[in-house]
Amino acid sequence: MPAISIDTFFACSLMVLLVLSAMATSSIFLHPYIDSAADLNAPERFRETAKHMLLGKGEPASWGQNRQTIPVRFGLARVDASVPYELDIDKVTRLNGDNAYALDYRQIVAALGMPDTAFRIEIKPFFEVSIDLTATFNQTAETIYRFRISTARNGVAVPSDLKYYAIAQGYLGLGSVNDTNGQIHIDVTLPNSAGGQGLLTVFARACYNEKLVSINTLLFSHNSTTPKPSETYLKLSPLNYTVTAVHQVAELNLSKAYELTFDHNVTLTEIDHNTTSATYSMAHVLDCSPKLLVATGWNATDFFSESVAYPQAPFHVGADFADSTDNMSDVFACVYVVTIESVLYECNVWLGGPRK
Protein backbone atom coordinates (compact mmCIF):
# COMPACT_ATOMS: atom_id res chain seq x y z
CA MET A 1 0.00 0.00 0.00
CA PRO A 2 1.48 3.42 -0.92
CA ALA A 3 2.55 5.58 2.01
CA ILE A 4 -0.07 8.24 1.19
CA SER A 5 -2.81 5.59 1.32
CA ILE A 6 -1.60 4.36 4.69
CA ASP A 7 -1.57 7.92 6.05
CA THR A 8 -5.09 8.52 4.76
CA PHE A 9 -6.37 5.22 6.12
CA PHE A 10 -4.99 5.83 9.60
CA ALA A 11 -6.11 9.46 9.71
CA CYS A 12 -9.63 8.53 8.59
CA SER A 13 -9.80 5.73 11.16
CA LEU A 14 -8.84 8.17 13.92
CA MET A 15 -11.39 10.75 12.77
CA VAL A 16 -14.15 8.13 12.86
CA LEU A 17 -13.14 7.24 16.40
CA LEU A 18 -13.08 10.91 17.43
CA VAL A 19 -16.56 11.50 16.00
CA LEU A 20 -17.96 8.45 17.74
CA SER A 21 -16.40 9.56 21.01
CA ALA A 22 -17.81 13.07 20.69
CA MET A 23 -21.29 11.59 20.25
CA ALA A 24 -20.63 9.70 23.50
CA THR A 25 -19.55 6.15 22.77
CA SER A 26 -19.39 3.37 20.26
CA SER A 27 -20.87 0.29 21.82
CA ILE A 28 -21.79 -3.32 21.11
CA PHE A 29 -23.43 -6.15 22.97
CA LEU A 30 -21.35 -9.26 23.09
CA HIS A 31 -24.33 -11.19 24.47
CA PRO A 32 -27.56 -9.61 23.09
CA TYR A 33 -30.07 -12.03 24.54
CA ILE A 34 -32.01 -10.48 27.40
CA ASP A 35 -33.92 -12.95 29.55
CA SER A 36 -35.73 -10.67 32.00
CA ALA A 37 -37.64 -7.38 31.94
CA ALA A 38 -35.08 -5.79 34.28
CA ASP A 39 -32.38 -6.36 31.71
CA LEU A 40 -34.14 -4.01 29.29
CA ASN A 41 -32.51 -1.15 31.22
CA ALA A 42 -29.02 -2.67 31.11
CA PRO A 43 -27.80 -0.83 27.96
CA GLU A 44 -28.67 2.60 29.32
CA ARG A 45 -27.44 1.75 32.81
CA PHE A 46 -24.07 0.55 31.55
CA ARG A 47 -23.76 3.48 29.15
CA GLU A 48 -24.34 5.97 31.95
CA THR A 49 -21.95 4.11 34.23
CA ALA A 50 -19.17 4.25 31.63
CA LYS A 51 -19.75 7.97 31.08
CA HIS A 52 -19.79 8.59 34.83
CA MET A 53 -16.41 6.86 35.19
CA LEU A 54 -14.82 9.25 32.69
CA LEU A 55 -16.83 12.46 33.19
CA GLY A 56 -17.20 12.32 36.97
CA LYS A 57 -14.48 13.68 39.26
CA GLY A 58 -15.19 11.26 42.10
CA GLU A 59 -15.30 12.08 45.80
CA PRO A 60 -13.14 13.56 47.09
CA ALA A 61 -12.50 15.26 43.76
CA SER A 62 -8.72 15.24 44.27
CA TRP A 63 -8.46 11.61 45.40
CA GLY A 64 -5.80 10.83 42.80
CA GLN A 65 -3.09 13.08 44.26
CA ASN A 66 -3.16 11.69 47.81
CA ARG A 67 -1.56 8.25 47.95
CA GLN A 68 -3.51 7.32 51.10
CA THR A 69 -6.96 8.44 49.89
CA ILE A 70 -9.49 5.82 48.79
CA PRO A 71 -12.36 7.44 46.86
CA VAL A 72 -15.86 6.97 48.22
CA ARG A 73 -17.22 7.81 44.77
CA PHE A 74 -15.34 6.82 41.62
CA GLY A 75 -14.52 9.22 38.78
CA LEU A 76 -11.44 9.82 36.62
CA ALA A 77 -12.09 13.35 35.32
CA ARG A 78 -9.63 16.13 35.99
CA VAL A 79 -10.95 18.69 38.49
CA ASP A 80 -10.28 21.66 36.20
CA ALA A 81 -10.99 19.84 32.93
CA SER A 82 -11.36 22.21 29.97
CA VAL A 83 -12.86 19.61 27.59
CA PRO A 84 -15.04 16.52 28.08
CA TYR A 85 -13.18 13.27 28.73
CA GLU A 86 -10.10 15.03 30.08
CA LEU A 87 -8.76 12.65 32.71
CA ASP A 88 -6.61 13.29 35.76
CA ILE A 89 -3.07 11.98 35.33
CA ASP A 90 -2.88 10.70 38.93
CA LYS A 91 -6.31 9.06 39.00
CA VAL A 92 -5.36 7.17 35.85
CA THR A 93 -1.94 6.26 37.24
CA ARG A 94 -3.52 4.84 40.42
CA LEU A 95 -5.43 2.31 38.29
CA ASN A 96 -2.16 0.69 37.21
CA GLY A 97 -1.44 -2.28 39.47
CA ASP A 98 2.31 -1.70 39.11
CA ASN A 99 2.02 1.57 41.00
CA ALA A 100 2.66 1.29 44.75
CA TYR A 101 -0.40 3.49 45.41
CA ALA A 102 -2.83 1.72 43.06
CA LEU A 103 -6.44 1.04 43.97
CA ASP A 104 -7.42 -2.60 43.93
CA TYR A 105 -10.47 -4.00 42.13
CA ARG A 106 -12.62 -4.21 45.26
CA GLN A 107 -11.95 -0.57 46.16
CA ILE A 108 -13.01 0.56 42.69
CA VAL A 109 -16.17 -1.58 42.76
CA ALA A 110 -17.09 -0.14 46.17
CA ALA A 111 -16.54 3.43 44.92
CA LEU A 112 -18.73 2.76 41.89
CA GLY A 113 -21.55 1.65 44.18
CA MET A 114 -22.56 -1.15 41.80
CA PRO A 115 -21.56 -4.45 43.45
CA ASP A 116 -23.55 -6.44 40.88
CA THR A 117 -21.54 -5.02 37.94
CA ALA A 118 -18.19 -6.31 36.72
CA PHE A 119 -15.97 -3.94 34.77
CA ARG A 120 -12.70 -3.61 32.91
CA ILE A 121 -10.89 -0.40 31.94
CA GLU A 122 -8.03 -0.24 29.44
CA ILE A 123 -6.13 2.94 28.52
CA LYS A 124 -3.40 2.91 25.91
CA PRO A 125 -1.72 5.14 23.29
CA PHE A 126 -3.25 5.20 19.82
CA PHE A 127 -0.25 3.45 18.31
CA GLU A 128 2.72 1.37 19.42
CA VAL A 129 6.47 1.92 19.22
CA SER A 130 8.69 -1.15 18.93
CA ILE A 131 12.48 -1.16 19.35
CA ASP A 132 14.83 -3.91 18.15
CA LEU A 133 18.63 -3.99 18.41
CA THR A 134 19.81 -5.23 15.00
CA ALA A 135 23.60 -4.69 14.98
CA THR A 136 26.57 -3.73 17.17
CA PHE A 137 29.83 -2.17 15.93
CA ASN A 138 32.69 -2.25 18.47
CA GLN A 139 35.40 0.36 18.12
CA THR A 140 38.37 1.37 20.24
CA ALA A 141 36.81 4.22 22.22
CA GLU A 142 33.10 3.75 21.51
CA THR A 143 30.44 1.28 20.45
CA ILE A 144 27.76 1.95 17.83
CA TYR A 145 24.39 0.28 18.26
CA ARG A 146 21.89 0.05 15.40
CA PHE A 147 18.20 -0.13 16.26
CA ARG A 148 15.10 -0.69 14.13
CA ILE A 149 12.23 1.57 15.26
CA SER A 150 8.71 0.73 14.11
CA THR A 151 5.51 2.70 14.70
CA ALA A 152 2.15 1.12 13.89
CA ARG A 153 -1.50 0.80 14.88
CA ASN A 154 -3.03 -2.63 14.34
CA GLY A 155 -0.32 -3.44 11.83
CA VAL A 156 -0.74 -0.19 9.86
CA ALA A 157 2.38 2.00 9.78
CA VAL A 158 2.16 5.40 11.48
CA PRO A 159 4.55 8.05 10.05
CA SER A 160 6.06 9.84 13.04
CA ASP A 161 8.63 12.31 14.26
CA LEU A 162 11.00 10.49 16.62
CA LYS A 163 13.00 11.81 19.57
CA TYR A 164 15.30 9.33 21.29
CA TYR A 165 17.48 9.36 24.40
CA ALA A 166 20.36 7.01 25.24
CA ILE A 167 21.46 6.62 28.86
CA ALA A 168 24.51 4.86 30.26
CA GLN A 169 26.78 5.44 33.24
CA GLY A 170 27.56 9.18 33.31
CA TYR A 171 26.08 9.63 29.82
CA LEU A 172 22.88 11.10 28.37
CA GLY A 173 22.66 11.46 24.60
CA LEU A 174 19.75 12.43 22.37
CA GLY A 175 18.78 12.54 18.73
CA SER A 176 15.79 13.07 16.45
CA VAL A 177 14.65 11.86 13.06
CA ASN A 178 11.56 11.94 10.86
CA ASP A 179 10.13 8.52 10.03
CA THR A 180 7.84 8.80 7.01
CA ASN A 181 7.37 5.05 6.48
CA GLY A 182 6.61 3.76 9.97
CA GLN A 183 9.98 2.01 10.21
CA ILE A 184 13.51 3.38 10.35
CA HIS A 185 16.99 2.46 11.59
CA ILE A 186 18.93 4.72 13.94
CA ASP A 187 22.52 4.52 15.19
CA VAL A 188 23.32 5.26 18.85
CA THR A 189 26.94 5.72 19.94
CA LEU A 190 28.01 5.10 23.54
CA PRO A 191 31.52 5.77 24.84
CA ASN A 192 33.23 2.62 26.09
CA SER A 193 34.21 4.58 29.19
CA ALA A 194 30.53 4.54 30.18
CA GLY A 195 30.00 1.28 32.01
CA GLY A 196 26.94 -0.83 32.66
CA GLN A 197 23.81 -1.50 30.66
CA GLY A 198 22.38 1.00 28.20
CA LEU A 199 18.83 2.36 28.05
CA LEU A 200 17.21 3.63 24.85
CA THR A 201 13.97 5.63 25.09
CA VAL A 202 12.00 6.52 21.96
CA PHE A 203 9.20 9.09 21.78
CA ALA A 204 7.09 8.99 18.61
CA ARG A 205 4.73 11.82 17.66
CA ALA A 206 2.36 11.21 14.74
CA CYS A 207 3.20 13.53 11.83
CA TYR A 208 -0.41 14.58 11.26
CA ASN A 209 -1.48 15.11 14.89
CA GLU A 210 0.91 16.30 17.61
CA LYS A 211 -1.47 15.05 20.32
CA LEU A 212 -0.82 11.44 19.32
CA VAL A 213 2.36 10.44 21.14
CA SER A 214 3.68 7.03 22.15
CA ILE A 215 6.84 5.92 23.97
CA ASN A 216 8.84 2.76 24.53
CA THR A 217 12.15 1.77 26.13
CA LEU A 218 14.76 -0.95 25.66
CA LEU A 219 17.53 -2.01 28.00
CA PHE A 220 20.51 -3.39 26.11
CA SER A 221 23.96 -4.81 26.85
CA HIS A 222 26.90 -2.40 26.89
CA ASN A 223 30.50 -3.34 27.73
CA SER A 224 29.40 -6.97 28.12
CA THR A 225 26.93 -6.10 30.90
CA THR A 226 23.76 -8.17 30.51
CA PRO A 227 20.66 -6.08 31.28
CA LYS A 228 18.39 -7.28 34.09
CA PRO A 229 14.55 -7.31 33.91
CA SER A 230 12.64 -4.17 34.85
CA GLU A 231 12.21 -3.56 38.61
CA THR A 232 15.22 -5.73 39.48
CA TYR A 233 16.80 -2.81 41.37
CA LEU A 234 14.07 -0.18 41.90
CA LYS A 235 10.30 0.04 41.78
CA LEU A 236 9.28 3.49 40.55
CA SER A 237 5.86 4.90 41.42
CA PRO A 238 4.93 8.37 40.11
CA LEU A 239 2.18 10.39 41.78
CA ASN A 240 1.34 14.08 42.11
CA TYR A 241 4.47 15.18 40.21
CA THR A 242 6.82 13.22 42.42
CA VAL A 243 8.29 9.77 41.87
CA THR A 244 9.21 7.36 44.65
CA ALA A 245 12.02 4.86 44.02
CA VAL A 246 11.82 1.88 46.37
CA HIS A 247 14.88 -0.37 46.59
CA GLN A 248 14.29 -3.95 45.49
CA VAL A 249 17.74 -5.14 46.60
CA ALA A 250 20.12 -4.11 49.37
CA GLU A 251 23.17 -1.88 49.03
CA LEU A 252 22.01 0.42 46.25
CA ASN A 253 23.65 3.76 45.52
CA LEU A 254 21.44 6.07 43.49
CA SER A 255 22.91 8.49 40.99
CA LYS A 256 21.01 10.80 38.63
CA ALA A 257 17.30 10.72 37.89
CA TYR A 258 15.75 12.21 34.76
CA GLU A 259 12.39 13.40 33.46
CA LEU A 260 12.21 12.92 29.68
CA THR A 261 9.56 14.21 27.28
CA PHE A 262 9.44 14.68 23.53
CA ASP A 263 10.97 18.16 23.69
CA HIS A 264 12.67 18.32 27.09
CA ASN A 265 14.99 16.49 29.44
CA VAL A 266 15.37 17.56 33.06
CA THR A 267 17.49 16.24 35.93
CA LEU A 268 15.19 15.55 38.87
CA THR A 269 15.71 16.95 42.35
CA GLU A 270 15.86 14.53 45.27
CA ILE A 271 13.58 15.73 48.07
CA ASP A 272 13.75 12.78 50.47
CA HIS A 273 15.75 9.59 50.92
CA ASN A 274 16.52 6.84 53.40
CA THR A 275 18.17 3.43 53.29
CA THR A 276 15.31 1.81 51.35
CA SER A 277 13.85 4.52 49.12
CA ALA A 278 14.21 7.98 47.58
CA THR A 279 11.67 10.54 46.38
CA TYR A 280 12.22 13.01 43.55
CA SER A 281 10.32 16.16 42.63
CA MET A 282 9.26 16.40 38.99
CA ALA A 283 9.31 19.51 36.83
CA HIS A 284 6.00 20.78 35.42
CA VAL A 285 7.23 20.71 31.85
CA LEU A 286 4.82 22.23 29.33
CA ASP A 287 5.03 19.66 26.57
CA CYS A 288 2.38 17.72 24.66
CA SER A 289 3.99 14.43 25.62
CA PRO A 290 3.88 11.66 28.19
CA LYS A 291 6.78 11.75 30.62
CA LEU A 292 9.35 9.03 31.16
CA LEU A 293 11.03 9.01 34.57
CA VAL A 294 14.43 7.32 34.78
CA ALA A 295 16.46 6.59 37.91
CA THR A 296 20.07 5.38 37.67
CA GLY A 297 22.58 4.03 40.15
CA TRP A 298 24.87 1.17 41.17
CA ASN A 299 24.40 -2.18 42.83
CA ALA A 300 27.92 -2.88 44.08
CA THR A 301 29.83 -2.31 40.82
CA ASP A 302 26.88 -2.77 38.41
CA PHE A 303 25.30 0.32 36.83
CA PHE A 304 21.53 0.17 36.25
CA SER A 305 18.65 2.24 34.88
CA GLU A 306 15.00 1.85 35.84
CA SER A 307 12.15 3.74 34.16
CA VAL A 308 8.41 4.33 34.36
CA ALA A 309 5.93 6.33 32.28
CA TYR A 310 3.75 9.11 33.71
CA PRO A 311 0.82 8.66 33.24
CA GLN A 312 1.54 5.00 33.91
CA ALA A 313 -0.04 3.70 30.70
CA PRO A 314 -0.74 1.43 28.89
CA PHE A 315 -2.56 -0.67 31.45
CA HIS A 316 -5.79 -2.54 32.12
CA VAL A 317 -7.66 -3.15 35.36
CA GLY A 318 -10.71 -5.21 36.22
CA ALA A 319 -12.40 -8.42 35.17
CA ASP A 320 -11.24 -10.65 32.34
CA PHE A 321 -14.48 -10.94 30.38
CA ALA A 322 -12.90 -13.38 27.93
CA ASP A 323 -12.99 -15.98 30.72
CA SER A 324 -16.26 -14.95 32.35
CA THR A 325 -18.79 -14.19 29.60
CA ASP A 326 -20.59 -17.49 30.16
CA ASN A 327 -21.65 -16.14 33.56
CA MET A 328 -22.73 -12.74 32.23
CA SER A 329 -26.21 -11.95 30.91
CA ASP A 330 -24.78 -9.13 28.81
CA VAL A 331 -21.42 -7.44 28.38
CA PHE A 332 -21.36 -3.86 27.18
CA ALA A 333 -18.21 -2.53 25.52
CA CYS A 334 -17.48 1.07 24.59
CA VAL A 335 -14.50 3.02 23.31
CA TYR A 336 -13.63 6.66 24.01
CA VAL A 337 -10.95 9.14 23.03
CA VAL A 338 -9.65 10.68 26.26
CA THR A 339 -7.12 13.42 26.97
CA ILE A 340 -4.41 13.17 29.63
CA GLU A 341 -2.07 16.16 29.94
CA SER A 342 -2.86 17.27 26.34
CA VAL A 343 -2.13 13.81 24.85
CA LEU A 344 -4.88 11.67 23.30
CA TYR A 345 -5.34 8.06 24.45
CA GLU A 346 -7.73 5.28 23.57
CA CYS A 347 -9.91 4.18 26.48
CA ASN A 348 -11.93 0.95 26.36
CA VAL A 349 -14.54 0.18 29.02
CA TRP A 350 -16.36 -3.14 29.47
CA LEU A 351 -19.30 -3.54 31.86
CA GLY A 352 -21.37 -6.63 32.60
CA GLY A 353 -23.88 -8.02 35.06
CA PRO A 354 -24.39 -11.55 36.36
CA ARG A 355 -26.67 -13.91 34.46
CA LYS A 356 -30.16 -13.91 35.97
N, C-alpha and C positions, 0 to 999 in steps of 0.2 A: 504494500500500500504506500503510495507517495506520502512524503512527510506532510505536505499541505493537507492531505485527506485525513491523516491521523490527527493533526492539530484541530481540524474542523470537527471531527468526530468527538474528540475529547471535550472540546469547548461546548459543543451542542449538548453533550451528555450532562455536563455540569449545569448548564443553563436550565435544562429540564428539571434537574434536582432542585435548583434554587427556586424555580417557580412553584414546584410542588410544596416545598417547605414554606414559602410565603403564604400559600393557601391554607397551610396548617400542617398537613402530613400526608404522605403516601402510605396507604395501609392495605393489608391483605389478611384474610382469614386462612390460616393453615388447616383448620378444622371447622368447616362451615355449618355442620349439622347441629342445630339447637334443639335440645330435647326437653325444654321446660319453658313456661311463659316468662319466668324471671330472666332467662338468658336473652330475651329479646332486647334488654337494656344493656347487655354486655358491650356491644360495639361503642356506644356512646360513653359508657362508664370508663372503658379502657382508654378511649381517645382523650377524654378529659383528664384522666390520671397522667397520661404521658405528657400532655401539655402542662399540667401542674408541676411535674417534675422539673421541667425546663424553664417555665415562665415564673414559677413561684420562688421567692427568696428563702423560704424556710423560716423557722423560728428556733432560736434567735436568728435574725437576718444575717449576722456576721459569724455564723457558726463555723465556717470554713477556716478562719484565721486562728482560732484558739484550739490548740492541739488537744486540750482536755474536754472541750465542749461536745456533747452529743446532742444533735438537734431533736427537739420534741415534735417538730413539723419539718418534713423534708422538702427541699427546693434547691435548685442549683443556680438560679439566676444571680447575676451580679447586683449588688445593692444599688449602684448608681448606673445601671445599664442604660445605654443611649439608644439601643435598637432591640427589638424582640429576639429572643434566643441568644442573648449575650450571657455567657456563663462565667461564674466566678472561678478564677484559676485555682484557688485553694480548695473550694468545694469539690471541684473535679479531681484534684490531686488526691484528696482524702478518700476517693472511691477506689484508688489503686491499691490492691492488697500488698504491694511491695513497699508502700510507705509506712513508716513506723507509727503514724498517727491515723491510719485508715479506719473508717467505719467497717464493721462486719455486717454480714447479710441481715442478721436478726435486728441490729440497730436501725438499719434502713427500713426494713419492713415495719418496725414499730413506729418510726417517724412518719411513714406513709399512712398509717392508720387503716390499713387494708390487710389484715392477717390472712384473708382467704385468697389473696392474689399473689401469684409468683411473678417475678420480673427478672429482666436481664437488661443491662445498659452496656453499650459498647461505644467508645469514642476513639476515633482514629483519624490520621491525616487523610487527605483525599488521594494521595498517591504514595508509593513506597520508593525508598532509596536503597539500593543494594550495593555492597562494596565487596570486591574480590581482589585479593593480592595475586597477580599473574606472573610477576618476574622480580628478581632481585639481582642487582649489579653491585658487587663488592669492589671497592676501590681503596687506595691506601689510607686516605684521611676521611672518607665518607662512604655511605652506602645509599644507592638509589633504589627506591621501591616503586614498582609500576602497579597501579590499581585500575581495575575496570569499574566504572561507576555507571549504574543503570537506574533510570527513573521511569516508573510505569504505574498505570492503574489498570488492574484486571488484565494485565498482559499487553495493554496499549501504551506505547511509548509516550512520555510527557516531556517535551522540550523544556529545558530549565536553565536558569543561571545558577552556577555552583560556586559556593565559597567553602574552602576546606582548611582545616587546621591540623597540624601535626605536632604532637607533644611527646617529648622524651625527657630524660633527666637533664634539667637545666636548659631546656630548649622548647621554644614555641615558634613554629613557622606557620605561615598562611599563604594561600593562593586563591585564585578565582579563574573561572573559565565559563564560556557559554557552550551549552550542550544542545544543539539544535535537533539531534536525532534520538535523544533518549538513552544514548549510551556513548561513553567516551573513556579514553584512557588518560590518566594523569600520572606524572612522575613526582615523587616526594623524596627529597634528599635529607638524610640525617647525618650529622657528624659522628664519626666513630668514637669520639671522645664522650658522647652522650650515652651513658649506660642504660641498661634495663630495657623493658619492653617499650614499644611505641604505641601510640594511640592516634588514629586518624578519625576525625569528625567531618562529616559532609553535610552542609546545608544546601537544599535544593529549593529554588523559588521558581514556580511556573512562569514561563515567559509572558503569557497572556493575562496573568492575574497575580499581582504581588501578594495577595492575601492567601495564596495557596503555597504553603511552605512545609517541607518535610525534612527530617534529619535522621542520620544513622551514624553509628560508630563501629570501628573495628580495632581490636587489640591485635598487634602483630609482633613477631619475634624481631628483636634487634640485638646485635652483638651476642648472638646465640642464646639469648634469654627467652625461654618459652613462656608465652603469656598464660596467666591463670584465668579461670572463669570469673565473670563479674561477681562482685561482693565477696571475693576471697579475703580481701583485706579490710574494706570499709563498706558499711551500708549507709548510703546517702538518702536523706529524707528532706525534701524541700517543703517549706510551708511559710507563708506570710513573709516572703522575701528574705528568708534566712534558709540555710541548709545545715542540717546536723549530720555529722560524720561519726558514726559509731564504730569503734574498732571491732573487727571480727576475729583478730588474733592478737596475741600479746606482743609487747615490745615493738610498737610502731612509732616511727618518727615522721610526722607530717611536714610537708614542704609547702609548695605553693598551691593555691586553689584558684580556679578561673571560672568566670561567667562568659560563655561564648554565645553570640547571636550571629545572624547573617552579616550584619554590618559592624559589629563591635566585639572587642574582647577586653575584659576587665579582670584585674587581679583582685580577688575577694579579700575582705578584711576579717581577720579572726576576732570574734567578740567574746568568746568563752572557750575554755578547754580544761580538761582534767586528764586523768590517766587512761580513760576509756572512751572519750569522745571529744569532739571539737565542734563549735558552731561558728558559721561565717555569715556575715551580713552581705546581702546582694545589692547590687546597684539597680536603680530603677531606670534601666536603659529604654529609651524611646525608639523602638525598632519593631517593625511588623515581622516578628519572628518568634518561634519558640526559643527557650533558653536551654543551653546545655551547661550543667555545672560539673566541673572536673576537680577532683582532689588528688594530689600526688604526694608521694612520700617513700619511705624505705621500711622494709621489714628485714632487719639485720643489714645485709649488704644488697638486697634486692630492691630495685626501684619499681614502683607500681603507679598506675593511674586507675581511678574509679570515676564513673560518670553517671549522671542521671538527668533526664529531661524535666523541664518545668514549663508548662504543666506536664505531669507524669503520665503521658499518653504516647502510644496507644495502650488501651487496657479494656478489660471487660469485667463486670461484676454481676453476680446473681445466678439464677437457675440455668441449668443446661437443658433447654427445651428439646434438644435433639434426643435426649435420653428419657424425657418425661412426658412427651406429647400423648402417649397412650392413656395417661391419667388426667389429661386436661380436656374439658368440654370444648374449649376454644382457645386459640392462641392468637393474639393480635400483635402484628408487627408494624412498626412505622419508622420512617427515616426522616431526619431533620438535618438541615445545615445550621450549625451553631458557630458562634464567634467566641474565641477565648483570647484575650489580649490582642485584638485586631486580626488574628489569624483564623481562617475558616477550617472547621473540622466536620467530618461526617459523624452523626450520632444516630445509632440504631437502638430502638427500645422495643422489647418484647414484653407482653403482659398476658397472663393466663389465669384462669380459675379452675378449681378442681371439678372433675366430672361429677355431675349430679346423679 
